[in-house]
Amino acid sequence: MDEFMHYGIAAGMQAVVDSGLDFSKTDPTRCGAVCGAGIGGLGTIEAEYDAYLKSAAPGRFLRSSCRRRSST
């Protein structure tokens, strides 16, 4: 798990505490939270992409993608 995700989880936990909600008295189907992140975890994205490019699969994907793009 990337470091930025730790911050998001901690912020969510703090928000729940700060809200003062008593979840034992709240309908769980009527509660929710929305969380978003911009481009956090870019280091992991880059590492996974590098690993993908070094695998046997990317040649097939890249060739078929280029073919599709050039025909449109």
Contacts in CASP RR format, 6 or more apart in sequence:
PFRMAT RR
TARGET T0000
AUTHOR 0000-0000-0000
METHOD contacts of the structure
MODEL  1
MDEFMHYGIAAGMQAVVDSGLDFSKTDPTRCGAVCGAGIGGLGTIEAEYD
AYLKSAAPGRFLRSSCRRRSST
2 40 0 8 1.000
2 41 0 8 1.000
2 43 0 8 1.000
2 44 0 8 1.000
4 37 0 8 1.000
4 40 0 8 1.000
4 41 0 8 1.000
5 37 0 8 1.000
5 41 0 8 1.000
8 35 0 8 1.000
8 37 0 8 1.000
12 33 0 8 1.000
12 35 0 8 1.000
15 33 0 8 1.000
21 31 0 8 1.000
23 31 0 8 1.000
52 58 0 8 1.000
END
